[in-house]
Amino acid sequence: MKLKTIILLMLISTANFMEAQDLKKHRWRQRVIIILTENRDNALFNEQVSELEKHLNGLEARKLIVYQLSPKSYKINFSEANQWIENTSLYENFSKTELPFQVLLIGLDGSIKLRQAKLLSAASLFETIDAMPMRRTEMRRKD
């Protein structure tokens, strides 16, 4: 009985791990913000997380999900309930330079719309998204 439980837990955790690695699941449903840092104590990283966390309504209105990535782990969105999950491949997939901090915007189509190594203000982020044709269509449909 104990062995079966262990095997079941391993299968569940593996399934969650594999799903978490695949950002394609967000395609056509959500835009993705990726905040990369070499060190979770990085001041710019923490400032970026704080900046976005202040604008949850704006993120939700624009169908944004936030991934925080470090070399050995990741976290989705901001809640303390969302713990850091061990993983190296997400960081490796998106860290294309040796910069200690980066922020990326991935559009609904799955392509990278923005990549920068400085703080991205919520206002600038929202302005960038709101100028996109798909977002304009979303806003017209709401009116």
Summary of the structure (lengths in Angstrom):
residues: 143
radius of gyration: 16.6
end to end distance: 57.4
largest distance: 57.4
contacts: 376
relative contact order: 0.17
helix: 46%
strand: 22%
